[in-house]
Amino acid sequence: MGSDLHTKTLAELGALLNTGECSSVELTRLFLARIDRHGKALNAFVTVTPERALAQAAAADARRALLRKNGEKGSPLLGMPFVHKDIFCTDGVRTTCGSKMLAGFVPPYDATVVERMAQAGMVMLAKTNMDEFAMGSSNETSFFGPVKNPWDLSKVPGGSSGGSAAAVAALLAPMATGTDTGGSIRQPAALTNLTGLKPTYGAVSRHGMIAFASSLDQAGTLTHSAEDAALVLQAIAGFDPRDSTSVERPVPDYHAALARIAKDGIKGLRIGVPPEFFDQGLDRRVAQCVHDALDELSRQGAMVVDVHLPNLAHSVPVYYVVAPAECSSNLARFDGVRFGHRAADPKDLTDLYMRSRGEGFGAEVKRRIMTGTYVLSAGYYDAYYLKAQKVRQLIAEDFRRAFERIDVILGPTTPTPAFGLGEKTDDPVTMYLNDIYTIGANLAGLPAMSLPMGFVDGLPVGMQLIGGHFTEERLLGVAHAYQAATAWHRRAPQAFA
């Protein structure tokens, strides 16, 4: 078995598994050993499942052996190790959401994403650390402590999918699942040099994904390349009758779309560049990386078009009314009665509720619950929540009009590279502004992705692509074309290479 297997992409590893040059058990042992060696330094994992992983790997190898005997090729994902963000319910494996409230919770069923990846024969290595209930931009709100960025252990990896991002960036797993409510896949992808994909709202089932803000949450992927993202999206996308927000439509062949782009190129592609993405908060060096990326895509024949999203400036205040309101409702179920943390020796029912929630939730979750309860309360609903929903529609309409003239929108994913651990924890508003460029896609339910585009002060920065509803094929194709001509996505942190 080659010593560099951990540096390969899903597609490359899948080819090796198909030819029998390596086995799933060998790969699984390799990544488990790397988790054992490096996991604590990053604090990227909540639960590691070696016995389960090796059993799944052995079963995958047996399936591949049978396929080879019959002269058939298996899926490139069959036997592929990966890690799950600890927000997806996993039958028999604890699912904590990074919270004391669920520190001992073991679900009796699998989330649909978990189920579909298991059906594809993938091998779950571990559950990854995350901001508590997915509320955060730096992965510092977790009950299990902050995750560290493998590019610089004094920096944040981004949140809330920071554990997943750190694990893949440090080459401890070839891919990870994540969730994105306001940028929680794309932002950590940008800060750790990964390709992070948030599909269209409704394209991937939310069943069994513990809810933060139901009209915004979306499952997605963290991988090294657009090709890898296409392979995994193929497995997890599609209608699910158990999720009332799941959209019933055929799942395209995302990998074939990449092949078409590779053959036909992107000549004539219309790329919209909104000036609203280039505000005073954007680091000029990040802006230069965006312009360099645009130059590369222009060389390939794409056309750059100016578009305006006039209401995008309101996305942060809108999000921090809508998301807390929905979290206030969703987290009401954690009351110390049915499941989750329960206070000891309560005096009465009110004391049980108050102390269970007070002890079980961290400061950021409490802040958002209180904000959400306030904006939904009598006398404030019309002034805040209803108005926010109206402005949300204006933001969505801006995107709709833009996509009448263009094919994709391009801009920075984050205003700056990764910032220091503890640097913004005492200033929630400054922390919230880290998602200023990503929130709009969630409010409008659009697909979006971040991909590596360069480095600033030795730290990675990401380029964001946003498309119209259900245009993942196009987004992945543009990303693939860019990655075929550049090597940013191939760079890994030296300490973990």
N, C-alpha and C positions, 0 to 999 in steps of 0.2 A: 504494500500500500504506500503511495507517494506521501512524502512528508509535507507537501503543499496542498493537500486536499481541502484543508479548512479555508484556503484562499479562493476557492473556486465558486462560481455562481451555481444556482439551482440547475440551470440548463446544462452546464458543464458536468455537474455531478450526475444528473439524470442520464446523460449519454454514457458515462462510465458505468452506472448501474445497469443500463440496458445491455452493454456488451459483456458484463460480468467482470470488468477490470477491478471493481471493488464491490463489496456487499453492503447492505444496509446495516448489518450488525457491526461491521468495521467502522463505518461512518459514525454510527451512533456512539460507539465506544470512544472514538476520537473526540467528538464534541462533548461528551460527558466528562472526559478527562480534562478538556480545556475549561469547562465550567467549574470543575473542582479546583483547577489551578488558579483561575483568574476571577471567578465569580464574586468572591468576597471583597476583592479590591474595588469592584464597581458597585457592589450592593444591588445588582441587577435582578436578582431572583428572590422570590418568596418561597416557592416550593420546587424542588427538583425530584423527578420521578424516574430514577434509573431502571428499576425492575420493570415497570410498565413499558418504558421505552425499548428496552432490549427484547421484551416479549413481542412488541409490535414490529420491531425490526426483523426478528426471526420469522414472523408470519409473512412479512413483505418479501423476504428472500425466498421463502417457499413458493409464494405466488409468482415471483419472477422466474424461478426455476421451471415451474409448470408452463409458463408462457413460452420460455425459450425452447422447451421440449416440443411444444406445438408449433414452433416457428413463428410465434407472435411477439410483437413488441409491447411492453407495458407502458403505462403513463410515465412521463419523466418524474412525476411526483411520488410514484410508488416506492416506499422505503426511505423517503426523504426526511431527515430530522428537521425539527423546527421548534419554536417556543411560542406559547400563548400569553398574551396579556392577561393578567389575573382579574379580568372583568367578565370573561366568558365562563359560564357554568360548565364544569367538567364532572361527569358522573364518577363519584367515589374519590375525587381529588379536591381538596379544599380550594375555595374560591373566595378571596378576601377583599377584593377591590381596594387593596392598600389601606384598609381601615380596621381599627380595633373592633368596630361594630360587627365585622364578619370574620374576625381572626380565626374562628374555629368552625366556620360554616363549610359543610361538605354537601354539595348539591346531589340530588338523586337522579339527575338527568343531564344530558349534554345540550349545550346551545347548538343551534343549527349549523353555525360555522364550524364548531368542533366536530359535529356529526359528519359534515361533508368532507372535511379534511381527513377524517378517519376512513371514510368510504373510499377516498383516493389512495389510501394506504400510507398516509404520512405518519411520522413517528414523533410524538410529543415528548420533548426532553424535559420541559420545565414550565412553570408559570412565572411571569415576570413582574417585577415591582412596578408601581405606578403611583401617580398622584391619587390621593384618597378620593374614591368615587369619581375619578377622572377629572377632578377639579384642580387645575393648576397648569402653569406654563413652564415649570422648571423641574418637576419630579422631586420637590422638596416637601410636599404636604403628606407624604406617605407615613402611616403609622410605623412602618418598618425602616424609616430613615431615608435620607436622600440617595438617589442614584448619582453616580459620577460619570462624567464624560470621558470615554477612553482616549480622546485626543489630548486631554489635559484634565487630570483628576481633581484639579481645583475649580473646574467649570461645571455648569449644569449640562445635562444632556438634552434638555427640553422636556416638555410634558404635554399631556399626561402619560403618553406611551414611552416614557424615557427608559424604562427597564428593557422593553423590547428593542428600542433603538440602540442602546448601549450594548446589548447582547450581540446583535447582528454586526454592528460597527467593529466590535472587538473580536469578531470572527469566532464567537462561541456558539453560533448557530447560523445556518445559511439564510434563514428568513424568520420573520415573526409576524404575528397578527397584532393589530392595534385598533384603536377606535378614535374617531375624529368628530368632536362636537363643535369646536371652533378653531381647529388647527392642530389637534393633538396627535395626528400622524405626520403631517407635513412639517410642523415646526421642529420636532425632534429629528426628523429625517434631515432637515437642513443643517442642524447643529452638529450632526454626527456623520455627514457625508453619505447618506443613503438615499434610495429612491422610495418615496413614501406616497402611496396612492389612497385617496379617499374617493370611492365610487359615488355615483349619483345616489341621492337619498331614495331608498326603496329597492336598489339593485341587489343588495346583499341583506339577508334576513337579520333582524335584530332579536329574534327569539332566543332567549337564554343569555342575552347580553345585558348585564345589569344596568338599568337605565339611570342616566343623569338627566338629560333633557331630551324627551322622546321625539320632538319634531326636528332635532338637530343631529342626534347621535348617528354615526354610521361606521360600520366595521370596514377595515381595509388592511393593507399590507405594508410591511417594511422589508425591503429587499435591497440587493446590490445593483440591480439593473431593471430597466423597463421590461425586458424579456422575461425575467423572473416574475415580475408583478403580473404580467399577462398570464403566465402559467397558473399562478395561484388563483387569480380572479376567475379563471375558467372553472376552477373547482368549487369556488364558494358562492358564485353569483347564481341568481335564479329565484323563481317564485317560491314562496313558502306560505302555505295556508294558515300556519300558526302565527304569522305576523301580519296584522291588519294593514300595515303600511308597506308591505312587500308588493312590488309591481309585477303583474303577470305579463311577461313578454319573453320572447326567445332569447337565449344567451348566445351572443355572437362567438365566432371562433377568434378570440383575441390574438392568439399566436399567429394565425394565418394573416391577420391584419398587419403584423410586423413584417412578415415576408413580403407583402404587397408594397409596403413603404420602402423596404430595402431594394425592391426591384424598380419601383416607379419614382422614388424620391419624393421630395416635398415641394417641388417647383410649383409656384402659384398659390401656395398656402398663405392665407391672410392672417397675420399675427397682429392682434390689437395690443397697443401699449398705452394704458391709461396714465395720464399725468398724476392722477390721485395716488398712484403707487410710489411716486417719487417726491414725497413730502420732506419737510425739514428734519424729521426723525430718522431718515434713512442715511446710514453711514455711506459717505461718498465712495468708499472703496467697494462696498457691496453694489452700489449703483454702477460702478465701472465694470464689475463682473457681469451684471445684467446686460450692459451694452456690448460687452465682448461676446456673450452668448448670442445676442441678436445678430451680431456681425457674422458669426458662424452659420446661423440658420439662413441669413440673407445670402451667403456664399452658396448655399445649397438651393437657392431659388425661391425662398420664402419672401413675401412682401410685408413690410412693416407699415401698419396703419394706425393713425392716432384715433383713439376712441375715448369717450368720457363716461365716467360713472359718477355723476354729480352727487348722488346720495350715499356713496360709499363711506364718506367721512362720518356718517352717523352709525356705522355698523357696530362699533364697539359699545356705545351706550345702548343701542337696541339689543345687542346680544346680552349685555349684563342687566337687562330687565327680563327678557324672555327666558334665558337659560336658568337664572335663579328661581323664577316663578315655577318652571317645570320641575326643577330639582326639589323645591319645597313640597310639591305634590308627590313626586316619586319616592322621596325619602321618608314620607309620613308612615310608611309601612314598617319602618324599623322602630318599634315601640317597646321592645323588651318582652313581648308576650309570645309571639309565634316562633321567631328565630332571630339569631343575632345576639349581640351582647345584652345581658340582663343584670341589672344592679342587684347587689346582695341585700337581703333582708329589707325589702321595701316596707314602709309604714302603711301605705295604701296605694291605690291604683295611680293616683296623680304622682306620688313619689316615685313609683316604678317607672312611669313614662319619663319624668323629668330627669332622674338620675341615669337611667339607661341611655337616653339620648345625650345627656351631658357628658357622660363618661365615654360613650362609644364613638362620638364624632369629634374630629379635630377642628382647629380654629377656622380654617378656610371653608370647610363644609358648613359649619355653624353660621359663618358670615353670609354665605349664599342662601342658606335656608331662611335666615332672618330677612334678608333683602327680598327674597321671593315672596315670603308671607306678607311683607309690607305692601309690595306692589299689587298683590291680589286682594288686599283687604278692602272693606267697604270704605268708599270715599276716595280711594287711590287707584282703583282698578282702571277707571276711564282716563285718569291723568297720566298713568304710567304704562300699564300693561296693554291697554287697548291702543294707545297712541304708538307704542313700540311696534305692535303688530301691523299698524297702518304704514309706518315707515319701512318695516320689513318688506312689505309689498312694493314700495317704491324702489327699494334696492333691487329686488328681483326683476322689476320692470326695466331698470337700467341695464341689467345684464341681458335681458331678452332683446332689447333694442340693439345693443352692441352686437349680438350674435346674428343679426340680420345683415351686418356688413363684414363680419370677420369670422374666422374659423376657430381660433383659440386666442386667449388672453395670456400675456406673458408679463411677469414682473418678479420682484424679489419675494422670497418666502418670509423672511424675517428682516427687521430693520438693521440688525447687527449680528456679528458672530455670537457664540455662546458667552454668557456673562458668568461672573464668579458665584460660587455657592454662597448663599447668605446675602448676596449683594442687594437683592430686591425684596426679600421676605418681609421687611417692615413697611413696604410701600405697595399695597395691593394695586393701586391705580397704575403705577409704573409697570408692575408685573403684567397687568391686563393688556397693556399697549403692545406687548410682544406679539400678540395675535392680530394686530391691526390689519395685516394684509391677507390673512387667511379666513377671517370670520365671514366675510361676504359670501363665499361659496357655500357655507353651511346654511346661512339665512335663506339663500335662494335654492338650496337643494342640488347644487351643481357638482359634477365631478371635478376633481382638482388633484394635482400631484406636485411633489417637490422632487427635484433631482440635483445632484451635485454640479456646481458650475465654477468652483474655484476656492481659493483660500485667502483669508485676511488674518494677518498676524499668526500664521500657522494653524488657524482654525477654519474648518469648512463652512461654506455658505451655500445656500440653495436657491435655485430658480423655480418659480411656481408657474405651472400651466393650468389654466381653467378652461373648461369647455362647456358647451350646451348640454342639456339633459341627455344622458345615455350616449355620449360621444367618447366613451372610454377608448374605443379603438383608435380614434384620431389622436387623442392625448398620448396614448402609449406609443403610437407610431412616430409622432414628433419627438418624443423623448428618446425613442430607439435610434432615430436618425441622428440626433445630437450626440448620443453616447457612442454611436459607431464612428463618429469623427473626433471624439475627445476621449480622454482617459481619466478625467476627474473621479469617476465612479469606481475606478480600479484602485484608488489609493486607500491604504489602511493605516491606522495608527501604529507607529513603529514598535511601541512597547508590547503590542499584541500580535504582531505579524509572525 
